[in-house]
C-alpha cells in the first residue's frame, strides 16, 4: 500500500476494535471465573477484591486504548494539509488575464 493512499482512520478504527474486543473478552473471562468459583454465593471480602481488580483491569485497558486513539487523532489534526484550491469564478467571468491598464 502506498503511503499516500494510507487512511489514518483505519488506525483509529483498529484501536477502537481492540478496545471493544479486549473489554468484551475480559468481561467474558471475568464473569466465567466469577461464577465458576461461586463468588456470587459467598459475599464478602473475596468478592469485593475480585470485582475491584476486574474494574481496575477494565479501566486500564480502556485508558491505554483511548490514549492510542487520542494520539492518532492529534496526528491527523496536526498533519500538514494540501493548499486549498482557488475559489471558483462567479458571474460569468472568464479566467485569464485582466484587461490591460489604460494608456496614459
Secondary structure, DSSP 4 states (H G I P E B T S, - for coil): --GGG--HHHHHHHHHHHHHHHHHHHHHHHHHHHHHTTGGGS-SHHHHHHHHHHHHHHHHHHHHHHHHHHHHHHHHHHS--PPPPPPPP-TTPPSSPPPPPPP-
